[in-house]
Structures are given as C-alpha cells and as structure tokens.
Amino acid sequence: MKQIGIIGGGALGRQILGLLAAGPQAGRVFFFDDPLHGKGAENCFPFADFQDPRFADCEFYVGLGYRHLPRRAEIVRQLLDAGRRVPALVHPSSHVAPSARVGEGCLLYPLANVDAEAVLEPGVLLNNSVVVSHHSRVGTAAFLAPGVVLSGHVSVGAAAFLGSGAVVADHRRIGARARVGVGTVVTGDVPDDASVIGNPQRLLARPLSLE
C-alpha cells in the first residue's frame, strides 16, 4: 500500500487529505505535527521526523499554509534535495494546459486554471478558481488564495502571498515574500517583501497581517 506523509496537521493538512480522497492517491497516511503527536493522535509523529529514513518511501505533501511560506519553501527544498517523492496534487476539476509546467509539491484546488506556457515552481498552492494565464511564472511555495487572477506574462516571487480576488495586470512582477491584500488590483510591480492593498494598489508602511 502507498504511504503518504503530510507535513503539518492543521487546516491545510486536513484539506490535503480531502484532496487526496478526490483522486487515485489513496494509501496509508502519516501526519508530522507536534501538537497532534502530543495529543497521542494515531499515525502522527513529531514534525522533524519527516526527515527520518524510515519514512523515505512516503510520498510527501507539505501542509504549511500562508502564515509559514518561507518555511514551506525550505521544507520543499529539503525534501527534493533528499531525493524524496514530492508529487504535485491536482484536483480532477482543474485544468492544466499541455504546455504548462507544474512543479513538484504543487497543490491545485478545484477549478484552478493553468494556461499555456505557464510555470509553477515547486510547492506552489493555487486555491479554488485561481487563474494563472499564459506565460506567467509562480515562484516556489507562493500561495494564491481563492479567485486570484494572473494576467499574461506575470511573475510571482517565491513565498509570496496573494489574497482572495486579487487581480494582477499583464507583465507585472510580484516580488519574493510580497503580500497582496484581498481584492487588490495590481497595476504596477510589487517589490520583494512589500505589502500592497487596494484598487489601484497602494504600498503599506507595515507588512500586511495574515492573521
């Protein structure tokens, strides 16, 4: 029987379990999560144990969400560097164009649409009904919340967060670790580590809270 390891047992980890149930990836599931392990949950191990050689045969899915994107990127890289299997998980209702590329460890929720020549680097999460239009590139472990639309030739940096309903105009760049608020209309580039919100976007003096 296939062995599946989910790193993180919070809300995203449980959502991954639901996505797995929608496809052919069924198997024995292990969670790596300190709070769940502390409660004595079945088939749950300390967080750091995902690196233990006894789990080398697992297929891994990273259940760290938008509050932990740099850590998510780091874990995806650790898994790939160790030669672990980190398959993409694509809901059956999503569309991926034949010329698009979906990296290891990506999670595509229902009705995500990845257009021609688009690239998703490892660990990207596209939530419900996200559109990644032609020739766009989304960096490692970036998180696109429900209803985000990237127009053509958009670049999103590693570990960036785009809130629900954000729309990004053609040929724009969202920097690494940037934060784009809910409903923001991005008409200009967003620097690394910057936070923007509004229509049109306005730069915030402090990082956008993701609580």
Summary of the structure (lengths in Angstrom):
residues: 211
radius of gyration: 16.9
end to end distance: 38.3
largest distance: 51.5
contacts: 736
relative contact order: 0.10
helix: 19%
strand: 27%
